[in-house]
Amino acid sequence: MNKFSIIIPVRKINVFLQENISHLKELSYKNFEVIIITDEEEKYDFQDQRFVLVASGPIGPGEKRNVGAVKALGDILAFLDDDAYPEKDWLDRAVEIFADSGVYALGGPAMTPKDAQFLEKMSGRVLESYMASAGTVYRHKPGKSMEISDYPTVNLFVRKEAFERAGGFPIEFWPGEDTKLCLELVKTYGRKFKYDSKPVVYHHRRNLFIPHLKQISRYGRHRGQFARIFPETSRLPSYFAPSVFLTGLVSGPFVSLLVPQLWKFYLAGLLIYTAMLLIEGLRVFLKDRNLKTLFYVPAGIFLTHVVYGFNFIVGIIKKPKLKLRGIDKATGNYLGG
């Protein structure tokens, strides 16, 4: 019977983590432990001996996960973010898939919480849009089973043996430490790993607009850097598309002034893009029945493209700094995006 070691890095115990803990206690599959790695020593009455707190100092999430993996007693490591929580059958679904001994890693969807407030839900709707997330939309809502080579640690399972063979997480990246681990796993095994929609977690979104865009800026910079140094997984056309769009959006009028015949192509492109945004807004409106979505979703997708595209270019040019998210020391809650 497989034992899971659920590993959660966090700077300080916060309200999201407390919600997560309550859901972990309700898991129907009981053979698991939970290792929570904080910056400093803390006390928390879990009322459950399967939960353990480990103090690591103010190090990055990847390095914290490595600390948790060393202490793990399970044969399958389950990486989960503090601001996510699982469905009751999360581990039941995972253990069914790991019954195949050839499965060395598994990714599952991280969906917007059902009770999310409006601005959080709108951030989720942006991420769930093919126009915003393109080929990675299955990360944010259930998709078909497939083989993948890159997946975030919000809902990622790895056999402990495979994790050790791949060398664990790099400590010099955040975000992006999960991309590098997945790259090493694929290199080690010579094949991709599994994605399945059944092991579901719910992942809190950053509110639209500013917190959401701050997160997108980090993703853009890390992916730009990785497009430069790790072409195997980070030179997909969809990662370059926002930068191409932004470049065309800004340079189009100047080029068209020099070559007036191009104005019609530039304006036609803008018209098509605007129509696509409006269609996405309408799609979400028909789902949520809230008129405000007709503004928030198109604006959110447009700004996501602009912010990601700009920061992708920055990441290609300049290595991003490893900077941990700020927290409110009194509550442990994160600040900003």
C-alpha positions as CSV (number, residue, x, y, z in Angstrom):
1,M,0.0,0.0,0.0
2,N,1.6,3.3,-1.1
3,K,2.4,5.9,1.5
4,F,2.3,9.5,0.4
5,S,4.5,12.2,1.8
6,I,2.6,15.5,1.2
7,I,5.2,18.3,1.2
8,I,4.1,22.0,1.6
9,P,6.7,24.9,1.7
10,V,5.4,28.1,3.3
11,R,7.1,31.1,4.9
12,K,4.7,31.2,7.9
13,I,1.5,29.5,8.9
14,N,-1.3,31.5,7.3
15,V,-5.1,31.3,6.7
16,F,-4.7,29.5,3.4
17,L,-2.5,26.8,5.0
18,Q,-5.1,26.4,7.8
19,E,-7.8,25.8,5.2
20,N,-5.5,23.3,3.4
21,I,-4.8,21.4,6.7
22,S,-8.5,21.1,7.3
23,H,-9.1,19.5,3.9
24,L,-6.1,17.2,4.2
25,K,-7.6,15.8,7.4
26,E,-10.7,14.8,5.4
27,L,-8.8,12.8,2.8
28,S,-10.4,9.4,2.4
29,Y,-7.0,7.7,1.7
30,K,-5.4,7.6,5.1
31,N,-1.8,6.3,4.5
32,F,0.0,9.7,4.3
33,E,2.1,12.1,6.2
34,V,2.2,15.9,5.8
35,I,5.5,17.8,6.1
36,I,5.2,21.5,6.3
37,I,8.4,23.6,6.0
38,T,8.4,27.1,7.5
39,D,11.0,29.8,7.8
40,E,11.1,29.8,11.6
41,E,10.0,27.4,14.3
42,E,6.3,27.5,15.0
43,K,3.8,25.7,17.1
44,Y,0.5,24.5,15.8
45,D,-1.9,22.0,17.3
46,F,-2.7,19.7,14.3
47,Q,-4.4,17.2,16.5
48,D,-3.1,14.6,14.1
49,Q,0.3,12.9,14.4
50,R,0.7,12.6,10.7
51,F,1.4,16.3,10.4
52,V,4.9,17.6,11.1
53,L,6.4,21.1,11.2
54,V,10.0,21.7,10.1
55,A,11.9,25.0,10.3
56,S,14.3,25.6,7.5
57,G,15.2,29.3,7.6
58,P,14.2,31.8,4.9
59,I,15.2,29.7,1.9
60,G,13.5,29.3,-1.4
61,P,10.5,27.0,-2.1
62,G,12.6,24.5,-4.0
63,E,15.1,24.2,-1.3
64,K,12.3,23.8,1.3
65,R,10.8,21.0,-0.8
66,N,14.2,19.3,-0.8
67,V,14.3,19.5,3.0
68,G,10.8,17.9,3.1
69,A,11.8,15.1,0.7
70,V,14.8,14.2,2.8
71,K,12.5,13.7,5.9
72,A,9.8,12.0,3.9
73,L,9.0,8.4,4.8
74,G,6.6,7.8,1.9
75,D,7.4,6.2,-1.4
76,I,5.5,8.9,-3.3
77,L,6.1,12.6,-2.7
78,A,3.0,14.8,-3.2
79,F,4.0,18.4,-3.7
80,L,1.2,20.9,-2.8
81,D,1.1,24.7,-2.4
82,D,0.0,26.2,0.9
83,D,-2.7,28.1,-0.9
84,A,-4.2,25.0,-2.5
85,Y,-6.3,22.2,-1.0
86,P,-7.3,18.8,-2.3
87,E,-10.5,17.0,-3.1
88,K,-11.4,14.3,-0.6
89,D,-10.5,11.5,-3.1
90,W,-7.2,13.2,-4.2
91,L,-4.9,10.4,-3.0
92,D,-7.4,7.6,-3.9
93,R,-7.2,8.8,-7.5
94,A,-3.4,9.1,-7.5
95,V,-2.8,5.7,-6.0
96,E,-4.9,4.1,-8.8
97,I,-2.6,5.7,-11.4
98,F,0.6,4.8,-9.5
99,A,-0.6,1.1,-9.5
100,D,1.2,1.2,-12.9
101,S,4.8,0.8,-11.8
102,G,5.9,2.6,-15.0
103,V,4.4,5.9,-13.7
104,Y,7.2,7.8,-12.1
105,A,5.5,11.2,-11.9
106,L,2.0,12.6,-12.2
107,G,0.4,16.0,-12.5
108,G,-3.2,16.9,-11.8
109,P,-5.4,20.0,-12.4
110,A,-5.4,23.0,-9.9
111,M,-8.8,24.5,-10.3
112,T,-10.3,27.8,-9.1
113,P,-12.0,27.3,-5.7
114,K,-15.8,27.0,-6.0
115,D,-16.4,29.6,-3.4
116,A,-13.9,32.1,-4.8
117,Q,-14.8,35.8,-4.5
118,F,-15.4,37.8,-7.7
119,L,-11.9,39.2,-8.4
120,E,-10.2,35.8,-7.5
121,K,-12.7,34.0,-9.8
122,M,-12.0,36.5,-12.6
123,S,-8.3,35.7,-12.3
124,G,-9.2,32.0,-12.6
125,R,-11.4,32.6,-15.6
126,V,-8.5,34.3,-17.3
127,L,-6.2,31.4,-16.6
128,E,-8.8,28.9,-17.7
129,S,-9.1,30.7,-21.1
130,Y,-7.2,29.1,-24.1
131,M,-6.5,32.6,-25.2
132,A,-4.5,33.3,-22.1
133,S,-3.0,29.9,-21.2
134,A,-2.9,28.2,-24.7
135,G,-1.4,24.8,-24.4
136,T,-1.2,24.8,-20.6
137,V,-4.9,25.4,-19.9
138,Y,-5.2,21.9,-18.6
139,R,-3.2,23.0,-15.6
140,H,-6.1,25.2,-14.5
141,K,-9.1,23.0,-15.4
142,P,-9.4,19.3,-16.1
143,G,-8.1,18.2,-19.5
144,K,-7.6,14.9,-21.3
145,S,-5.0,12.4,-20.0
146,M,-1.7,12.9,-21.8
147,E,2.1,12.7,-21.4
148,I,3.8,15.9,-20.3
149,S,7.3,17.2,-19.7
150,D,6.7,20.2,-17.4
151,Y,4.3,20.8,-14.5
152,P,3.9,23.1,-11.5
153,T,4.3,21.8,-7.9
154,V,0.8,22.9,-6.9
155,N,-0.4,19.4,-7.7
156,L,2.6,17.2,-8.6
157,F,3.4,13.6,-7.5
158,V,6.8,12.1,-7.9
159,R,8.0,8.7,-6.7
160,K,10.7,9.3,-4.1
161,E,13.2,7.1,-6.0
162,A,12.6,9.2,-9.1
163,F,13.0,12.4,-7.3
164,E,16.3,11.3,-5.8
165,R,17.6,10.1,-9.2
166,A,16.7,13.4,-10.8
167,G,18.7,15.3,-8.1
168,G,15.7,17.1,-6.5
169,F,14.8,20.7,-7.0
170,P,17.4,23.3,-8.0
171,I,17.8,26.0,-5.3
172,E,18.7,28.9,-7.6
173,F,15.3,29.3,-9.2
174,W,11.9,30.6,-8.1
175,P,9.6,30.4,-9.8
176,G,10.8,27.8,-12.3
177,E,12.3,25.2,-9.9
178,D,9.5,22.8,-10.8
179,T,10.3,23.2,-14.6
180,K,13.9,22.3,-13.9
181,L,13.0,19.3,-11.8
182,C,10.6,18.0,-14.5
183,L,13.3,18.5,-17.2
184,E,15.7,16.4,-15.1
185,L,13.0,13.7,-14.6
186,V,12.4,13.4,-18.3
187,K,16.1,13.3,-19.0
188,T,16.6,10.6,-16.3
189,Y,13.8,8.3,-17.6
190,G,14.1,9.2,-21.3
191,R,10.3,9.7,-21.5
192,K,7.6,12.1,-20.5
193,F,5.4,11.6,-17.4
194,K,1.6,11.4,-16.9
195,Y,-1.1,14.1,-16.6
196,D,-4.5,13.0,-15.4
197,S,-7.5,15.1,-14.6
198,K,-8.8,12.9,-11.7
199,P,-6.5,13.9,-8.8
200,V,-7.9,17.4,-8.3
201,V,-6.8,20.3,-6.1
202,Y,-8.3,23.8,-5.8
203,H,-5.8,26.6,-6.0
204,H,-6.5,30.1,-4.8
205,R,-5.9,32.7,-7.5
206,R,-4.3,36.2,-7.1
207,N,-7.1,38.8,-7.4
208,L,-7.4,40.6,-10.7
209,F,-5.8,43.0,-11.6
210,I,-2.6,43.9,-9.7
211,P,-1.8,40.8,-7.7
212,H,-2.6,38.6,-10.7
213,L,-0.3,40.6,-12.9
214,K,2.5,40.6,-10.4
215,Q,2.4,36.8,-10.5
216,I,2.2,36.8,-14.3
217,S,5.3,39.0,-14.4
218,R,7.3,36.5,-12.4
219,Y,6.1,33.6,-14.6
220,G,7.1,35.7,-17.7
221,R,10.6,36.4,-16.5
222,H,11.3,32.8,-15.4
223,R,10.0,31.4,-18.7
224,G,12.1,34.0,-20.7
225,Q,15.2,32.9,-18.8
226,F,14.4,29.3,-19.3
227,A,13.8,29.8,-23.0
228,R,17.4,31.0,-23.1
229,I,19.0,28.3,-21.0
230,F,16.6,25.3,-21.2
231,P,15.2,25.1,-24.8
232,E,13.9,21.5,-24.3
233,T,10.7,22.7,-22.6
234,S,10.7,26.5,-22.8
235,R,10.9,27.3,-26.5
236,L,7.4,26.5,-27.4
237,P,5.7,29.0,-29.7
238,S,3.0,29.7,-27.2
239,Y,5.5,31.0,-24.7
240,F,6.8,33.5,-27.3
241,A,3.4,34.5,-28.6
242,P,2.7,37.3,-26.0
243,S,6.0,38.9,-26.7
244,V,5.4,38.8,-30.5
245,F,1.9,40.3,-29.9
246,L,3.3,43.1,-27.7
247,T,6.1,43.9,-30.2
248,G,3.6,44.1,-33.0
249,L,1.2,46.1,-31.0
250,V,3.8,48.8,-30.1
251,S,5.8,48.8,-33.4
252,G,2.8,48.4,-35.8
253,P,1.9,52.1,-35.9
254,F,5.5,53.2,-36.5
255,V,6.1,50.7,-39.2
256,S,2.7,51.5,-40.8
257,L,3.7,55.2,-41.0
258,L,6.7,54.2,-43.0
259,V,4.8,51.7,-45.1
260,P,1.2,53.0,-45.3
261,Q,0.0,49.8,-47.1
262,L,0.5,47.9,-43.8
263,W,-2.1,50.0,-41.9
264,K,-4.9,47.7,-43.1
265,F,-3.1,44.6,-41.8
266,Y,-2.4,46.2,-38.5
267,L,-5.9,47.4,-38.0
268,A,-7.4,44.1,-39.2
269,G,-5.2,42.3,-36.6
270,L,-6.4,44.6,-33.9
271,L,-10.0,44.0,-34.9
272,I,-9.6,40.2,-34.9
273,Y,-7.8,40.3,-31.5
274,T,-10.5,42.5,-30.0
275,A,-13.3,40.3,-31.3
276,M,-11.6,37.3,-29.7
277,L,-11.4,39.1,-26.4
278,L,-15.1,40.0,-26.6
279,I,-16.0,36.4,-27.4
280,E,-14.0,35.2,-24.4
281,G,-15.8,37.7,-22.2
282,L,-19.2,36.5,-23.6
283,R,-18.3,32.9,-23.0
284,V,-17.6,33.6,-19.3
285,F,-20.7,35.7,-19.0
286,L,-22.9,32.9,-20.3
287,K,-21.2,30.6,-17.7
288,D,-21.3,33.0,-14.7
289,R,-24.2,35.3,-15.6
290,N,-22.5,38.4,-14.3
291,L,-22.3,41.4,-16.6
292,K,-19.0,42.6,-15.1
293,T,-17.2,39.6,-16.6
294,L,-17.7,41.3,-20.0
295,F,-15.1,43.8,-18.9
296,Y,-12.9,41.9,-16.5
297,V,-12.1,38.9,-18.6
298,P,-11.2,40.7,-21.8
299,A,-9.2,43.3,-19.9
300,G,-7.5,40.5,-17.8
301,I,-6.5,38.5,-20.8
302,F,-5.1,41.6,-22.7
303,L,-3.1,42.8,-19.6
304,T,-1.8,39.2,-19.1
305,H,-0.5,39.1,-22.6
306,V,1.2,42.5,-22.2
307,V,2.7,41.9,-18.8
308,Y,3.8,38.3,-19.7
309,G,5.2,39.4,-23.1
310,F,7.2,42.3,-21.7
311,N,8.7,40.2,-18.8
312,F,9.4,37.2,-21.1
313,I,11.7,39.6,-23.1
314,V,13.3,40.9,-19.8
315,G,13.9,37.3,-18.7
316,I,15.7,36.5,-22.0
317,I,17.9,39.5,-21.6
318,K,18.5,39.4,-17.8
319,K,18.6,36.7,-15.2
320,P,15.7,37.2,-12.7
321,K,16.6,37.6,-9.0
322,L,15.5,35.0,-6.5
323,K,13.2,37.1,-4.3
324,L,10.8,35.5,-1.8
325,R,7.3,36.8,-1.5
326,G,6.8,39.3,1.3
327,I,4.5,38.3,4.3
328,D,2.7,40.0,7.1
329,K,4.6,38.8,10.1
330,A,1.6,39.0,12.4
331,T,-0.7,36.8,10.3
332,G,1.7,35.0,8.0
333,N,-0.4,36.0,5.0
334,Y,1.4,37.0,1.8
335,L,1.6,40.6,0.7
336,G,0.7,41.8,-2.8
337,G,0.9,39.3,-5.7
